[in-house]
Amino acid sequence: MESSIRHCRVGRVVNARFFCNDDLITGMEDICCEHEIAQGVIKGGLGSLFKSSLEIMTDEGVPRTINVEGFAVEILSMNGHVRRDRLGKTEVELYGIVANNAGEVFAGRFIKGGSPVCITIEVMVQEWLD
């Protein structure tokens, strides 16, 4: 095993609310760009989606997309991180647990463009500074 310690400072905290038909990942990218957050941690959030596209890993280690359907797919938990790529573009990697109307529970990485907000979603992003 190998490990190292990285010293960072906590920066600003952004609380945001997304509205009907906003895409979850696009919305996260937009608020980070608006507030010039280069890197940060998505501490959590809650709300409902019309549907959700999640990437999961199969037993063979191959990524697969699942589509969770049903009016008011509920977000039970979410967390992730924000960073800028080599070209300075904001990237959001967000993982979550959702439930459909039948009470079935699914978990995975949210796919950009695949999770439109139903009513509202509240999120919190913690900025990290080097």
C-alpha positions as CSV (number, residue, x, y, z in Angstrom):
1,M,0.0,0.0,0.0
2,E,1.0,3.6,-0.6
3,S,-0.4,6.7,0.9
4,S,0.2,10.4,1.2
5,I,-1.3,13.4,3.0
6,R,-2.5,16.4,1.1
7,H,-2.9,19.7,2.9
8,C,-6.0,21.6,1.8
9,R,-8.1,24.4,3.2
10,V,-11.8,24.5,3.3
11,G,-13.2,27.2,1.1
12,R,-16.7,28.4,0.6
13,V,-19.9,26.4,1.0
14,V,-22.5,26.7,-1.8
15,N,-26.1,25.7,-1.2
16,A,-28.1,25.5,-4.4
17,R,-31.6,24.6,-5.4
18,F,-32.4,23.1,-8.8
19,F,-35.9,23.4,-10.3
20,C,-38.2,21.3,-12.5
21,N,-36.4,19.9,-15.6
22,D,-32.9,21.1,-14.6
23,D,-30.5,18.3,-15.2
24,L,-28.7,17.2,-12.0
25,I,-25.2,17.0,-13.4
26,T,-25.4,20.0,-15.7
27,G,-26.8,22.0,-12.7
28,M,-23.9,21.0,-10.5
29,E,-21.4,22.0,-13.3
30,D,-23.2,25.3,-13.8
31,I,-23.2,26.3,-10.1
32,C,-19.5,25.4,-9.8
33,C,-18.7,27.5,-12.9
34,E,-20.8,30.4,-11.6
35,H,-19.0,30.4,-8.3
36,E,-15.6,29.6,-9.8
37,I,-15.2,26.4,-7.8
38,A,-12.2,24.5,-9.2
39,Q,-12.4,21.6,-6.9
40,G,-14.7,20.6,-4.2
41,V,-16.8,17.9,-2.5
42,I,-20.5,17.4,-3.0
43,K,-21.6,16.9,0.6
44,G,-25.1,15.7,-0.2
45,G,-28.5,16.7,-1.3
46,L,-32.1,15.6,-1.6
47,G,-35.1,15.9,-3.7
48,S,-36.9,14.1,-6.6
49,L,-36.3,13.4,-10.2
50,F,-38.6,12.5,-13.1
51,K,-36.2,9.6,-13.9
52,S,-32.6,8.8,-13.4
53,S,-29.8,7.2,-15.6
54,L,-27.1,5.6,-13.5
55,E,-23.9,3.9,-14.5
56,I,-23.3,0.7,-12.5
57,M,-20.5,-1.9,-12.8
58,T,-21.4,-5.5,-13.7
59,D,-19.9,-8.5,-12.0
60,E,-17.4,-8.7,-14.9
61,G,-16.3,-5.1,-14.2
62,V,-18.0,-3.6,-17.3
63,P,-19.9,-0.4,-16.9
64,R,-23.6,-0.6,-17.7
65,T,-26.4,2.0,-17.8
66,I,-29.6,1.5,-15.9
67,N,-32.7,3.7,-16.3
68,V,-34.8,4.2,-13.2
69,E,-38.3,5.3,-14.3
70,G,-41.3,6.6,-12.5
71,F,-42.7,10.0,-11.5
72,A,-40.8,11.4,-8.5
73,V,-37.8,9.1,-8.3
74,E,-36.5,10.0,-4.9
75,I,-32.9,10.7,-4.1
76,L,-32.1,8.9,-0.8
77,S,-28.4,9.8,-0.7
78,M,-25.7,11.4,-2.9
79,N,-22.1,12.5,-2.8
80,G,-19.3,13.2,-5.1
81,H,-16.6,15.6,-6.2
82,V,-15.9,18.5,-8.6
83,R,-12.7,19.2,-10.4
84,R,-11.3,20.9,-13.5
85,D,-9.8,18.8,-16.2
86,R,-6.5,19.7,-18.0
87,L,-8.3,22.1,-20.2
88,G,-10.0,23.9,-17.3
89,K,-13.5,22.4,-18.0
90,T,-15.5,21.6,-14.8
91,E,-16.1,17.9,-14.3
92,V,-18.7,16.5,-11.8
93,E,-18.6,12.9,-10.6
94,L,-21.8,12.3,-8.5
95,Y,-22.9,9.0,-7.0
96,G,-26.2,8.3,-5.4
97,I,-28.9,6.0,-4.2
98,V,-32.4,6.5,-5.6
99,A,-35.8,4.8,-5.2
100,N,-38.6,4.5,-7.7
101,N,-42.4,4.6,-7.0
102,A,-42.5,0.8,-6.3
103,G,-39.9,1.2,-3.6
104,E,-37.1,-0.5,-5.5
105,V,-33.7,1.0,-4.7
106,F,-30.8,1.6,-7.1
107,A,-27.3,3.0,-6.7
108,G,-24.7,4.2,-9.2
109,R,-23.0,7.2,-10.8
110,F,-25.4,9.8,-12.2
111,I,-25.0,10.2,-16.0
112,K,-25.1,13.7,-17.4
113,G,-28.4,14.5,-19.1
114,G,-30.1,11.6,-17.6
115,S,-31.6,12.9,-14.3
116,P,-34.1,15.8,-14.8
117,V,-35.4,17.4,-11.6
118,C,-39.1,16.7,-10.8
119,I,-40.0,19.5,-8.3
120,T,-36.8,20.7,-6.6
121,I,-33.4,19.4,-5.4
122,E,-31.3,21.0,-2.7
123,V,-27.5,20.4,-2.8
124,M,-24.4,21.5,-0.9
125,V,-20.9,21.8,-2.3
126,Q,-17.8,22.4,-0.2
127,E,-14.9,24.1,-1.9
128,W,-11.4,22.7,-1.4
129,L,-8.4,25.0,-1.8
130,D,-4.8,23.9,-2.2
